[in-house]
Amino acid sequence: MDKNELLSRITIDPAICHGKPCIRGLRYPVSSILEYLAAGDTAEDILAEFTDLEEEDIKACLAFAVLAINAKGTISFPFAA
């Protein structure tokens, strides 16, 4: 799965989690998944805890983090309809 396909899994919808970037329109903020990883949880730990997530969702969170860190200014990202 390429970077654009991964990033398409990240959605921003003002009606979900106050507009924070989330996974596939679900109420899993990207920041929460990154916090789990930073705390030492593995992708397998996260997937076991949140069974509606997929491995590509974890990778999408990491790809979004890279995009955010490398951005010079604002990140232009499509909003949910």
N, C-alpha and C positions, 0 to 999 in steps of 0.2 A: 504494500500500500504506500503510495507516494505522499509527500508532505501535504499537498492540497486535499487529497482524500482524507487524510487524518484530520486536518483542520476543519473539514466540513462537518465533523462530528461535534465540534464546539459551537454552541448556539448562544446568542445573546438576545434575551427577550425581557423587556421591562416588567412583564407580568410574572416572571419566574425568578425567584431569588433576587429580587430588586435589581434585575438587569445585570447581575454578575455573569461572567462566562460560565456556562454549564455544559454538561455532557448530554448530547442528543435531546435537548429539551427536557431532560429529567432534572430533578432537584438535587443534582450532584455538582456543586461548584468546582471548577478547576482548582481553585485555591485549596479546597479541602483535600482533594486527591494528592496535590503536591505536598501538603502538610503531612499526610500519612507517609508518603515516600521519604520526606525529610526526617521523619521520626524513626525511620528504620524499617517500616513495613515494606514487604516485597509486593510486587504486582500480584503474585499468587495470594498473599494475605488479603489484599484489597478485594480481589475477585471472589474469594471465599466468603468474605463478609457481605459484599454487595452483589448478589447473584445476577442482577439484571445488567451488570456492566460486562464489557468484553475487553480482551487484552488490547485491542486497538484503541479503546477509550483511554486507557492509561497512557499509551503512546501519544495519543492526541493531546493530552494534558501536557506532556513533556514538550511536544512540538509547539504548542501555544506558548509555553513558558519561554522557549528559545525565541520565538517571534517577538514576544513582549520585551525581552531583554535587549534584543538587537534593534528594536524600533527607535528611530530618531524622531521623536515627536509623538503624535497620536497614531494609534493603530486603527486603520479603517477596516471594519468587519461588518458583514451584512447582518441586519437585525431579522429576527423571525417575523413572519407575516402575521 
